[in-house]
């Protein structure tokens, strides 16, 4: 299919379909997830943009992986790149901070805000909405407002009357693991600067280029190298480079700053700035960002529910549309995994693929809402394969971090292909998937040789065995669709390897050594090196590709249901090593981390749909709130939020790659999915704010469903699903 036709359909939908829709951005609260362990940021961005312009309160610590935590009482400034909901921190590139009074060069500490250029602030004078952020800096009496386009950040600082107003550019600033490799800044005109920031950390070789332009000529400008002022310099390079611009301001005078960002070069940053923000109209840019968000969020229309439920839902949907992030410039150039500059031939290039998290629900949701962008993501993954030799695992800024386990680009590609999204090199994709599965790694070598990964040879052996088996099943489904019988049978056999780590005596997935002996002692409550951020309770049910086989291993439907009940009803005590990611506990079900995410839906496979609904009710009421601490754990680039978006609508992709959704417990009286193909899929349910009763049957287009499942083709054809 031509790429132009889907874009035309989407464009017509956005032009005509959304003109009549109300402003749903009013239901988005970007502060949700900024407290507890959500690790989201409240700043300004547009859907999937490269710029996330947000405040930073701290540069280190678990709570500050995004640079901001709701417990902050002072801010260091406003940087242009952030990660949303990750468990590791990075980015925080190109920080700006307005000042008034005696100029300061160092940021100080949260405990002593007077020691540096940071400023105290109050949440009472802080606001955020899609595409916009504002805060009052108490120590400087400056109002800060931020908005963005895809590749450009726009600051508006409203100063008091002063002869000593300043804007600091701190290139050394970075978040958590980020460490400076090389910094450079150069003045290139009356009001413009260009430069770069090269760093290493979670991303092994991150390269950010910038072009900064001010709306007003400055009185003076000075550079500091290693915090030593060098008034004679108009450019500087090093590992600690900052610049300070001096202004004289009238009362309530705004000074605007545009910052173009590129991963390619300074010229790319300047092109991005000039193409996306040719003027200084802050309100125009802010309004356009808001309209862009409203068009994206309005693809799902909900009716009924409480104000809190609508806010929780639309904020979750908002968080699903932050990552992956655009990585190519307006002229199509991008930095590849080989470190070289290339010209894109297949749409836009993206970065930030948190695949261990997002293959579960984030990417399946986007096959419904963002099919064309999904194709761009797959082509980006294939570009990684071309230039790096493998599909991405956890890619960040054209660097492979190799964080987490599995080869979960595979289910993203297979799920999209089997849903009819095929506008990519399918044979290359299959070749790339096999390359991941057949690579020469010690854990995969053991896996292929023994049919499981021995715990005395490799760490996280049980989790790896289970996740490799699922990924292999996905490869088998692709092979079947392509008529590759030999590959289909080979990977189907590997997909059954999960059975080799199931201990029928204890009823748990369990580590065993290379001789086939179960490791002793065994405690299913213990968090150990044999599991990935989990224990045996939290991985035993991870067999999405063969739930019926797992049911048989456990002795049938009744014992399986009893085991699931025990998961939710047993003690929440965790033993063994501490793992901050394991949160949101209901019994041993851990909603704050991804391995548990499909478990509530497994009752459906044992003919116990009411129990699925019962567990979903517990999760809704326990772990989703319209408050800053409203997420049970790291949002992980939208996965925690995608779980809620799907579940609140009434269905969930238990096994991406199967084209099947398990039905659950809808929250709203009515949900309308405005599909990119121009059709609508409507979900209706009795409005029950207390969620006291459960639904006993589902009716699709007038026909009673015999099982609580829906397939993707039925959804995309449009129609009506009624919970009764």
C-alpha positions as CSV (number, residue, x, y, z in Angstrom):
1,X,0.0,0.0,0.0
2,X,1.2,3.5,-0.7
3,X,2.4,5.4,2.3
4,X,0.6,8.5,1.0
5,X,-2.9,7.1,1.2
6,X,-2.8,6.3,5.0
7,X,-1.3,9.7,5.7
8,X,-4.1,11.3,3.7
9,X,-6.7,9.4,5.6
10,X,-5.2,10.3,8.9
11,X,-4.9,13.9,7.8
12,X,-8.6,14.0,6.8
13,X,-9.5,12.5,10.1
14,X,-7.5,15.1,12.1
15,X,-8.9,17.9,10.0
16,X,-12.6,16.9,10.0
17,X,-13.0,14.4,12.7
18,X,-11.3,16.3,15.5
19,X,-12.8,19.7,14.7
20,X,-16.0,18.8,16.4
21,X,-14.3,17.1,19.4
22,X,-13.9,18.9,22.7
23,X,-10.6,19.8,24.2
24,X,-9.6,16.6,26.0
25,X,-6.2,18.1,26.9
26,X,-8.1,19.6,29.9
27,X,-8.1,16.1,31.4
28,X,-4.3,15.7,31.2
29,X,-2.3,16.3,34.3
30,X,1.5,15.9,33.5
31,X,2.3,15.9,37.2
32,X,0.8,12.3,37.5
33,X,3.8,10.0,37.9
34,X,6.2,12.7,39.1
35,X,6.0,11.5,42.7
36,X,6.7,8.0,44.2
37,X,8.5,5.9,41.5
38,X,6.7,7.0,38.4
39,X,9.7,8.9,37.1
40,X,7.8,11.0,34.6
41,X,8.5,14.7,33.9
42,X,6.0,17.6,33.8
43,X,7.6,19.7,31.1
44,X,6.6,20.6,27.6
45,X,6.8,18.3,24.6
46,X,4.7,17.3,21.6
47,X,3.8,13.7,20.6
48,X,7.0,11.7,20.1
49,X,9.1,14.8,19.7
50,X,12.9,14.9,20.2
51,X,12.6,17.9,22.6
52,X,11.3,17.3,26.1
53,X,11.8,20.8,27.7
54,X,11.4,20.3,31.5
55,X,12.7,21.5,34.9
56,X,15.5,19.7,36.7
57,X,15.6,19.6,40.5
58,X,18.4,17.1,41.0
59,X,21.0,15.3,38.9
60,X,21.3,12.0,40.8
61,X,19.3,9.5,42.7
62,X,16.6,6.9,41.9
63,X,13.8,9.5,42.2
64,X,15.4,11.8,39.7
65,X,15.7,9.5,36.6
66,X,13.7,12.2,34.7
67,X,15.4,15.1,36.4
68,X,12.3,16.1,38.4
69,X,10.5,14.7,41.4
70,X,7.4,16.2,43.0
71,X,9.2,16.4,46.4
72,X,11.5,19.1,44.9
73,X,11.4,22.5,46.4
74,X,14.1,24.1,44.2
75,X,15.0,23.9,40.6
76,X,18.4,24.0,38.8
77,X,17.0,25.1,35.4
78,X,15.4,23.8,32.3
79,X,17.0,21.3,30.0
80,X,15.9,20.0,26.6
81,X,16.1,16.2,26.7
82,X,14.5,13.9,29.2
83,X,13.4,10.2,29.6
84,X,9.9,9.5,30.6
85,X,9.4,6.9,33.3
86,X,12.6,5.0,33.0
87,X,14.4,3.2,35.9
88,X,17.8,4.6,34.9
89,X,18.6,8.3,34.4
90,X,20.3,10.1,31.5
91,X,19.9,13.1,29.2
92,X,19.3,16.6,30.8
93,X,21.2,18.2,27.9
94,X,21.6,22.0,27.4
95,X,20.3,23.6,30.6
96,X,19.2,27.2,30.7
97,X,18.5,29.2,33.9
98,X,17.4,32.8,34.3
99,X,18.8,34.8,37.2
100,X,18.5,38.2,38.7
101,X,21.1,39.8,40.9
102,X,24.6,38.6,41.5
103,X,25.4,36.1,38.8
104,X,26.1,32.5,39.9
105,X,27.9,29.7,38.0
106,X,27.3,26.6,40.0
107,X,24.0,24.9,40.7
108,X,24.2,24.4,44.4
109,X,22.4,21.5,46.1
110,X,18.8,20.9,47.0
111,X,19.6,21.1,50.7
112,X,21.2,24.5,50.3
113,X,19.5,26.3,47.3
114,X,21.2,29.6,48.2
115,X,24.6,28.1,47.4
116,X,24.2,28.2,43.7
117,X,22.1,29.4,40.8
118,X,19.1,27.2,41.6
119,X,15.9,28.8,42.8
120,X,13.2,27.8,45.2
121,X,9.6,27.4,43.9
122,X,6.2,26.4,45.0
123,X,3.8,23.9,43.4
124,X,1.1,26.5,44.0
125,X,2.8,28.7,41.3
126,X,3.6,25.8,38.9
127,X,1.4,24.6,36.1
128,X,1.6,22.1,33.3
129,X,-0.6,21.0,30.4
130,X,0.2,19.2,27.1
131,X,2.8,21.2,25.3
132,X,3.2,23.8,28.1
133,X,4.9,24.3,31.5
134,X,5.2,27.3,33.8
135,X,6.8,28.0,37.1
136,X,7.6,31.1,39.3
137,X,11.2,31.2,40.5
138,X,10.9,32.7,44.0
139,X,14.5,33.7,44.4
140,X,14.6,35.7,41.2
141,X,11.0,36.8,40.8
142,X,11.0,35.4,37.2
143,X,8.1,33.7,35.6
144,X,9.3,30.8,33.3
145,X,7.1,29.4,30.5
146,X,8.1,26.6,28.2
147,X,6.6,25.2,25.0
148,X,8.0,23.2,22.1
149,X,7.7,21.9,18.5
150,X,9.1,18.5,17.6
151,X,12.8,19.6,17.4
152,X,12.8,23.1,19.1
153,X,12.2,24.3,22.6
154,X,10.9,27.8,23.3
155,X,11.5,29.6,26.6
156,X,9.7,32.8,27.8
157,X,11.2,34.4,30.9
158,X,9.3,37.4,32.3
159,X,11.7,39.4,34.3
160,X,11.3,42.2,37.0
161,X,12.8,45.6,36.4
162,X,16.6,45.0,36.7
163,X,20.0,46.1,35.5
164,X,21.2,42.6,36.5
165,X,19.1,40.1,34.6
166,X,21.0,37.0,33.3
167,X,20.4,33.8,31.4
168,X,22.9,31.0,32.1
169,X,23.7,28.3,29.6
170,X,25.1,25.3,31.5
171,X,26.5,22.6,29.1
172,X,28.0,20.5,31.9
173,X,24.6,19.7,33.4
174,X,23.4,16.2,33.0
175,X,21.2,13.6,34.8
176,X,22.3,10.6,36.8
177,X,24.6,8.4,34.6
178,X,25.4,11.1,32.1
179,X,29.0,12.2,32.0
180,X,30.6,14.8,29.8
181,X,33.0,13.9,27.1
182,X,33.3,17.2,25.2
183,X,31.5,20.6,25.2
184,X,31.6,23.4,22.8
185,X,29.8,26.8,22.4
186,X,30.4,29.6,19.9
187,X,28.8,33.0,19.4
188,X,27.8,33.3,15.7
189,X,25.8,36.5,15.7
190,X,24.2,39.3,17.7
191,X,21.8,37.0,19.4
192,X,22.8,33.4,18.4
193,X,25.0,30.6,19.7
194,X,25.8,27.1,18.3
195,X,27.6,24.2,19.8
196,X,27.5,20.7,21.0
197,X,27.4,18.4,24.0
198,X,29.0,15.0,23.7
199,X,28.5,12.7,26.7
200,X,28.6,9.0,27.8
201,X,26.6,7.2,30.4
202,X,23.6,4.9,29.8
203,X,24.0,6.0,26.2
204,X,27.6,5.2,25.5
205,X,28.1,7.9,22.9
206,X,25.5,10.6,22.9
207,X,25.9,13.6,20.6
208,X,23.7,16.6,20.9
209,X,24.1,19.7,18.8
210,X,22.3,22.9,19.5
211,X,21.5,26.4,18.1
212,X,20.3,29.0,20.6
213,X,18.7,32.3,19.6
214,X,17.5,35.1,21.9
215,X,14.7,37.5,21.1
216,X,16.6,40.5,22.5
217,X,20.3,41.5,22.1
218,X,22.2,41.1,25.3
219,X,24.3,43.8,27.0
220,X,27.3,41.5,27.6
221,X,28.2,37.9,27.2
222,X,30.9,35.9,29.0
223,X,32.1,32.3,29.0
224,X,33.4,30.3,31.9
225,X,35.6,27.3,31.6
226,X,35.9,25.1,34.7
227,X,33.8,27.8,36.4
228,X,36.6,30.3,35.8
229,X,35.4,33.4,33.8
230,X,37.1,34.0,30.5
231,X,35.8,37.4,29.3
232,X,38.1,37.4,26.2
233,X,36.5,34.3,24.7
234,X,33.7,34.2,22.1
235,X,33.9,30.4,21.9
236,X,35.2,27.6,24.2
237,X,35.6,23.9,24.3
238,X,36.2,21.6,27.3
239,X,34.4,19.4,29.8
240,X,32.9,22.2,31.9
241,X,31.8,25.1,29.7
242,X,29.1,27.6,30.6
243,X,27.9,31.0,29.2
244,X,26.2,33.9,30.9
245,X,24.2,36.5,29.1
246,X,23.5,39.9,30.7
247,X,20.3,41.9,30.1
248,X,18.7,45.1,31.3
249,X,15.0,44.5,31.7
250,X,11.9,46.6,32.3
251,X,9.2,45.5,34.7
252,X,7.5,42.3,33.3
253,X,9.6,42.3,30.2
254,X,9.7,38.9,28.5
255,X,12.9,37.5,27.0
256,X,12.4,34.6,24.7
257,X,14.9,31.9,23.8
258,X,14.7,29.3,21.0
259,X,16.8,26.2,21.2
260,X,17.0,23.9,18.2
261,X,18.3,20.3,18.9
262,X,19.9,17.9,16.5
263,X,21.9,14.6,16.8
264,X,23.6,15.3,13.4
265,X,25.5,18.7,13.6
266,X,25.2,22.4,14.4
267,X,23.8,23.1,10.9
268,X,21.1,20.5,11.5
269,X,20.1,22.2,14.8
270,X,20.0,25.6,13.0
271,X,17.9,24.1,10.2
272,X,15.5,22.6,12.7
273,X,15.1,25.9,14.5
274,X,14.5,27.9,11.4
275,X,12.1,25.4,9.8
276,X,9.9,24.8,12.9
277,X,10.1,28.1,14.7
278,X,10.6,31.0,12.3
279,X,9.0,33.7,14.5
280,X,8.8,34.7,18.2
281,X,5.1,34.0,18.7
282,X,5.1,32.1,22.0
283,X,1.3,31.8,22.1
284,X,1.1,30.5,18.5
285,X,3.6,27.7,19.3
286,X,1.9,26.9,22.6
287,X,-1.5,26.8,20.9
288,X,-0.2,24.6,18.1
289,X,1.3,22.2,20.6
290,X,-2.0,22.0,22.4
291,X,-3.9,21.4,19.1
292,X,-1.5,18.7,18.2
293,X,-2.0,16.9,21.5
294,X,-5.8,17.3,21.3
295,X,-5.9,15.7,17.8
296,X,-3.7,12.8,19.0
297,X,-5.6,12.3,22.3
298,X,-9.1,12.6,20.7
299,X,-8.5,9.4,18.8
300,X,-10.1,7.8,21.9
301,X,-13.2,9.4,23.1
302,X,-14.6,8.4,26.5
303,X,-18.0,9.2,28.0
304,X,-19.0,8.7,31.6
305,X,-16.7,8.0,34.5
306,X,-15.6,10.4,37.2
307,X,-13.5,13.5,36.6
308,X,-10.6,11.6,38.3
309,X,-11.1,8.6,36.0
310,X,-11.1,10.8,32.9
311,X,-8.0,12.6,34.1
312,X,-6.2,9.3,34.9
313,X,-7.2,7.9,31.4
314,X,-6.2,10.9,29.3
315,X,-3.0,11.4,31.2
316,X,-2.1,7.7,30.7
317,X,-2.8,8.2,27.0
318,X,-0.6,11.3,27.0
319,X,2.2,9.3,28.6
320,X,2.0,6.6,25.9
321,X,2.7,9.3,23.2
322,X,6.0,10.7,24.6
323,X,8.4,7.9,23.5
324,X,9.9,6.7,21.2
325,X,11.4,10.0,20.2
326,X,12.0,11.6,16.8
327,X,15.7,11.4,16.0
328,X,16.0,12.6,12.4
329,X,16.3,16.3,11.3
330,X,13.9,18.2,9.1
331,X,16.1,17.4,6.1
332,X,15.9,13.7,6.9
333,X,19.5,13.3,8.1
334,X,20.2,11.2,11.2
335,X,23.0,9.6,13.2
336,X,23.1,5.9,12.8
337,X,24.1,3.1,15.1
338,X,27.5,3.1,13.3
339,X,28.1,6.7,14.4
340,X,27.9,8.0,10.9
341,X,25.4,10.5,9.4
342,X,22.9,9.1,6.9
343,X,19.9,10.2,4.9
344,X,16.6,8.6,5.7
345,X,14.8,6.9,2.8
346,X,11.9,5.3,4.8
347,X,10.2,8.0,6.9
348,X,11.4,9.4,10.1
349,X,14.1,7.8,12.4
350,X,13.4,7.4,16.1
351,X,15.2,6.7,19.3
352,X,14.5,5.5,22.9
353,X,13.2,1.9,22.5
354,X,12.5,0.5,26.0
355,X,11.4,-2.8,24.4
356,X,11.4,-5.1,27.5
357,X,8.7,-2.9,28.8
358,X,6.9,-1.5,25.7
359,X,6.4,-4.7,23.7
360,X,3.6,-5.7,26.1
361,X,1.0,-3.0,25.6
362,X,2.6,0.3,24.5
363,X,3.5,-0.9,21.0
364,X,0.3,-2.9,20.5
365,X,-1.7,0.2,21.4
366,X,0.2,2.1,18.7
367,X,-0.6,-0.4,16.1
368,X,-4.2,0.8,16.6
369,X,-3.6,4.5,17.1
370,X,-0.3,5.2,15.2
371,X,0.1,2.6,12.4
372,X,2.2,4.7,10.1
373,X,4.5,5.7,13.0
374,X,4.7,2.0,13.9
375,X,6.1,1.4,10.4
376,X,8.7,4.1,11.0
377,X,9.7,2.4,14.3
378,X,10.1,-0.9,12.6
379,X,12.2,0.6,9.8
380,X,14.3,2.3,12.4
381,X,14.9,-1.1,14.1
382,X,15.9,-2.6,10.7
383,X,18.3,0.3,10.3
384,X,19.8,-0.6,13.6
385,X,20.2,-4.1,12.3
386,X,21.9,-2.8,9.1
387,X,24.3,-0.6,10.9
388,X,24.8,-2.5,14.2
389,X,24.3,-6.1,13.3
390,X,21.3,-6.8,15.6
391,X,17.9,-5.5,16.3
392,X,17.7,-3.1,19.3
393,X,17.3,-4.3,22.9
394,X,17.2,-1.0,24.7
395,X,18.4,1.7,22.3
396,X,19.2,5.2,23.4
397,X,20.5,8.0,21.3
398,X,21.9,5.7,18.6
399,X,23.6,3.6,21.4
400,X,22.7,0.1,22.4
401,X,22.6,-0.1,26.2
402,X,21.8,-3.8,26.3
403,X,19.8,-3.2,29.4
404,X,17.1,-5.9,30.2
405,X,16.7,-9.3,28.6
406,X,15.1,-11.0,25.6
407,X,15.0,-9.8,22.0
408,X,11.8,-7.9,22.2
409,X,12.0,-6.0,19.0
410,X,10.8,-9.3,17.6
411,X,7.2,-9.2,19.1
412,X,6.9,-5.6,18.0
413,X,7.7,-6.4,14.4
414,X,5.6,-9.7,14.4
415,X,2.6,-8.1,16.1
416,X,2.6,-5.3,13.5
417,X,3.1,-7.5,10.5
418,X,0.3,-10.0,11.5
419,X,-2.0,-7.0,12.0
420,X,-1.4,-6.0,8.4
421,X,1.3,-3.3,8.8
422,X,3.7,-4.6,6.2
423,X,5.3,-1.6,4.6
424,X,8.8,-2.6,5.4
425,X,11.4,-5.1,4.2
426,X,9.8,-8.3,5.5
427,X,12.5,-10.7,4.5
428,X,15.1,-8.5,6.1
429,X,13.0,-8.3,9.2
430,X,12.8,-12.1,9.4
431,X,16.6,-12.3,8.8
432,X,17.1,-9.8,11.6
433,X,14.9,-11.7,14.0
434,X,16.7,-14.9,13.4
435,X,20.0,-13.1,13.9
436,X,18.9,-12.1,17.4
437,X,17.7,-15.6,18.3
438,X,20.8,-17.3,16.9
439,X,23.5,-14.9,18.1
440,X,26.6,-16.4,19.7
441,X,26.0,-15.5,23.4
442,X,26.7,-17.8,26.3
443,X,23.2,-17.7,27.6
444,X,21.6,-18.4,24.2
445,X,24.2,-21.1,23.6
446,X,23.1,-22.9,26.8
447,X,19.5,-22.2,25.9
448,X,19.8,-23.9,22.6
449,X,21.9,-26.8,23.9
450,X,19.9,-27.7,27.0
451,X,16.4,-26.2,26.3
452,X,16.8,-23.9,29.2
453,X,19.5,-21.6,30.7
454,X,21.3,-23.2,33.7
455,X,21.3,-21.1,36.8
456,X,24.9,-22.1,37.7
457,X,26.1,-20.7,34.4
458,X,24.1,-17.5,33.8
459,X,22.3,-15.0,35.9
460,X,18.5,-14.3,35.5
461,X,18.3,-17.8,34.0
462,X,14.6,-18.4,34.6
463,X,13.4,-15.1,33.3
464,X,15.6,-15.3,30.2
465,X,14.4,-18.8,29.5
466,X,10.8,-17.7,29.7
467,X,11.2,-14.6,27.6
468,X,13.3,-16.2,25.0
469,X,10.6,-18.9,24.6
470,X,8.0,-16.2,24.0
471,X,10.1,-14.3,21.5
472,X,10.8,-17.6,19.7
473,X,7.1,-18.3,19.5
474,X,6.8,-14.9,17.8
475,X,9.4,-15.8,15.2
476,X,7.5,-19.0,14.6
477,X,4.3,-17.1,13.9
478,X,6.2,-14.9,11.4
479,X,7.8,-18.0,9.8
480,X,4.4,-19.6,9.4
481,X,2.9,-16.5,7.8
482,X,5.9,-16.4,5.3
483,X,5.6,-20.1,4.5
484,X,9.0,-21.0,6.1
485,X,8.0,-24.4,7.5
486,X,11.5,-25.4,8.7
487,X,11.9,-22.2,10.7
488,X,8.3,-22.5,12.0
489,X,8.9,-26.0,13.4
490,X,12.3,-25.1,14.9
491,X,11.1,-22.0,16.7
492,X,7.8,-23.6,17.7
493,X,9.9,-26.2,19.5
494,X,12.0,-23.6,21.2
495,X,8.8,-21.8,22.3
496,X,8.1,-24.9,24.5
497,X,11.3,-24.5,26.4
498,X,9.4,-22.8,29.2
499,X,8.3,-26.3,30.3
500,X,11.9,-27.1,31.2
501,X,12.0,-24.7,34.1
502,X,8.6,-25.6,35.6
503,X,8.8,-27.7,38.7
504,X,5.6,-29.7,39.1
505,X,6.3,-30.5,42.7
506,X,6.4,-26.8,43.9
507,X,4.2,-25.5,41.1
508,X,6.7,-22.7,40.2
509,X,9.1,-21.8,37.5
510,X,12.4,-22.5,39.2
511,X,16.2,-22.3,38.6
512,X,18.0,-25.5,37.7
513,X,21.7,-26.2,37.1
514,X,23.4,-27.5,33.9
515,X,23.0,-31.1,35.2
516,X,19.3,-30.7,35.4
517,X,19.1,-30.4,39.2
518,X,16.8,-27.9,40.9
519,X,18.7,-25.4,42.9
520,X,18.3,-25.6,46.7
521,X,17.1,-23.9,48.8
522,X,14.1,-22.5,46.9
523,X,11.9,-19.7,48.2
524,X,9.2,-18.4,45.7
525,X,9.1,-15.1,47.8
526,X,12.8,-14.5,47.4
527,X,14.1,-11.9,44.9
528,X,17.3,-13.5,43.6
529,X,19.8,-13.3,40.7
530,X,17.8,-16.0,38.9
531,X,15.0,-13.7,38.0
532,X,14.8,-10.2,36.3
533,X,13.5,-7.7,38.9
534,X,11.2,-10.4,40.3
535,X,10.8,-13.6,42.1
536,X,9.3,-17.0,41.2
537,X,5.7,-15.8,42.0
538,X,6.1,-13.0,39.5
539,X,7.5,-15.1,36.6
540,X,5.7,-18.4,36.9
541,X,2.7,-17.1,34.9
542,X,4.8,-15.6,32.1
543,X,3.9,-18.0,29.3
544,X,1.7,-15.7,27.1
545,X,2.3,-17.8,24.0
546,X,0.9,-21.0,25.5
547,X,-1.4,-20.3,28.5
548,X,-3.3,-23.6,27.8
549,X,-0.1,-25.5,28.1
550,X,0.7,-23.8,31.4
551,X,-2.8,-24.7,32.6
552,X,-2.1,-28.3,31.8
553,X,1.3,-28.2,33.6
554,X,-0.5,-26.9,36.7
555,X,-3.1,-29.8,36.6
556,X,-6.0,-28.2,34.8
557,X,-8.2,-25.1,35.0
558,X,-9.3,-25.5,38.7
559,X,-5.7,-25.8,40.1
560,X,-4.6,-23.0,37.7
561,X,-7.3,-20.7,39.0
562,X,-6.4,-21.5,42.6
563,X,-2.7,-20.7,41.8
564,X,-3.7,-17.4,40.3
565,X,-5.9,-16.7,43.4
566,X,-2.9,-17.4,45.6
567,X,-0.7,-15.0,43.6
568,X,-3.1,-12.1,44.4
569,X,-4.0,-13.3,47.9
570,X,-0.8,-14.5,49.5
571,X,1.5,-12.4,51.6
572,X,3.2,-9.3,50.0
573,X,6.4,-10.0,51.9
574,X,9.5,-10.0,49.7
575,X,12.6,-11.8,50.8
576,X,16.1,-11.9,49.3
577,X,17.7,-8.8,47.8
578,X,16.0,-5.4,47.6
579,X,14.7,-4.4,44.2
580,X,13.1,-1.0,44.0
581,X,11.3,-1.9,40.8
582,X,9.1,-4.4,42.5
583,X,6.2,-2.3,43.7
584,X,2.4,-2.0,43.4
585,X,2.0,-5.3,45.2
586,X,-1.4,-7.1,45.6
587,X,-0.2,-10.3,47.2
588,X,2.8,-11.2,45.1
589,X,1.3,-9.6,41.9
590,X,3.6,-6.6,41.3
591,X,1.8,-4.1,39.1
592,X,4.6,-1.6,39.4
593,X,6.8,-3.8,37.2
594,X,6.1,-5.3,33.8
595,X,6.4,-9.1,34.2
596,X,3.0,-9.2,36.0
597,X,1.1,-7.0,33.6
598,X,-1.0,-9.6,31.8
599,X,-1.6,-11.9,34.8
600,X,-5.0,-10.6,35.8
601,X,-6.3,-11.5,32.3
602,X,-5.2,-15.2,32.5
603,X,-8.4,-16.2,34.3
604,X,-10.1,-15.8,30.9
605,X,-8.2,-18.8,29.6
606,X,-9.6,-20.9,32.4
607,X,-13.2,-19.8,31.8
608,X,-13.2,-17.5,34.8
609,X,-13.8,-14.0,33.3
610,X,-15.5,-12.7,36.5
611,X,-12.2,-13.3,38.4
612,X,-10.3,-11.2,35.8
613,X,-12.7,-8.4,36.4
614,X,-12.3,-8.8,40.2
615,X,-8.6,-8.5,40.0
616,X,-8.8,-5.5,37.6
617,X,-11.0,-3.7,40.0
618,X,-8.4,-4.2,42.7
619,X,-5.6,-2.8,40.5
620,X,-7.7,0.2,39.4
621,X,-8.6,1.1,42.9
622,X,-5.1,0.4,44.4
623,X,-2.6,1.7,41.8
624,X,-4.0,4.4,39.5
625,X,-4.9,7.9,40.8
626,X,-5.1,11.4,39.4
627,X,-2.4,12.6,41.7
628,X,1.4,13.0,41.4
629,X,1.9,9.6,43.1
630,X,-0.8,8.0,40.9
631,X,1.5,5.4,39.3
632,X,2.5,2.2,41.0
633,X,6.0,2.2,39.5
634,X,8.2,3.4,36.7
635,X,6.0,4.4,33.7
636,X,8.8,2.9,31.5
637,X,8.3,5.0,28.4
638,X,4.5,4.6,28.5
639,X,4.0,0.9,29.4
640,X,2.4,1.4,32.8
641,X,0.1,3.9,31.2
642,X,-0.7,1.8,28.1
643,X,-1.8,-1.0,30.5
644,X,-4.4,1.4,31.9
645,X,-5.5,2.8,28.5
646,X,-6.2,-0.7,27.3
647,X,-7.8,-2.0,30.5
648,X,-10.0,1.0,31.0
649,X,-11.4,0.5,27.5
650,X,-12.2,-3.2,28.4
651,X,-9.6,-5.3,26.7
652,X,-5.8,-6.1,26.7
653,X,-3.2,-7.8,24.5
654,X,-2.1,-10.7,26.6
655,X,0.1,-12.1,23.9
656,X,1.3,-9.6,21.3
657,X,1.7,-11.5,18.0
658,X,-1.5,-13.5,18.5
659,X,-3.9,-10.7,17.3
660,X,-6.1,-11.5,20.3
661,X,-7.3,-9.3,23.1
662,X,-8.6,-10.6,26.4
663,X,-11.7,-8.8,27.6
664,X,-11.7,-7.3,31.1
665,X,-13.5,-4.6,33.0
666,X,-14.3,-1.3,31.2
667,X,-14.4,1.8,33.4
668,X,-16.4,4.1,31.2
669,X,-20.0,4.0,30.0
670,X,-18.9,4.5,26.4
671,X,-15.6,4.5,24.6
672,X,-15.3,5.4,20.9
673,X,-12.1,4.5,19.1
674,X,-11.7,6.8,16.0
675,X,-9.6,4.5,13.9
676,X,-7.0,5.8,11.4
677,X,-8.9,3.9,8.6
678,X,-11.9,6.2,9.1
679,X,-14.0,3.7,11.0
680,X,-15.2,3.7,14.6
681,X,-15.2,1.0,17.2
682,X,-17.5,1.7,20.1
683,X,-17.4,0.0,23.5
684,X,-20.5,0.3,25.7
685,X,-20.9,-0.7,29.3
686,X,-23.3,0.0,32.2
687,X,-22.0,3.0,34.1
688,X,-21.2,1.7,37.6
689,X,-19.0,4.2,39.4
690,X,-18.5,1.9,42.4
691,X,-17.5,-1.0,40.1
692,X,-19.6,-3.3,42.3
693,X,-21.1,-5.6,39.7
694,X,-19.3,-7.6,37.0
695,X,-20.2,-8.2,33.4
696,X,-21.5,-11.6,32.4
697,X,-21.4,-11.5,28.6
698,X,-20.1,-9.4,25.8
699,X,-22.0,-8.8,22.5
700,X,-20.1,-7.9,19.3
701,X,-22.2,-6.3,16.6
702,X,-25.3,-8.0,18.0
703,X,-23.7,-11.5,18.4
704,X,-22.9,-12.9,21.8
705,X,-19.2,-13.8,22.1
706,X,-18.8,-17.4,23.3
707,X,-15.4,-16.6,24.9
708,X,-14.2,-13.3,26.5
709,X,-11.9,-12.5,23.6
710,X,-11.8,-10.1,20.7
711,X,-9.4,-10.1,17.7
712,X,-7.7,-7.2,16.1
713,X,-9.4,-7.6,12.7
714,X,-12.8,-7.4,14.4
715,X,-11.7,-4.2,16.1
716,X,-10.3,-2.5,13.0
717,X,-13.4,-3.3,11.0
718,X,-15.3,-1.0,13.3
719,X,-18.6,-1.8,15.1
720,X,-19.8,-2.1,18.6
721,X,-18.9,-4.1,21.6
722,X,-21.4,-4.2,24.5
723,X,-20.6,-5.4,28.0
724,X,-23.8,-6.6,29.5
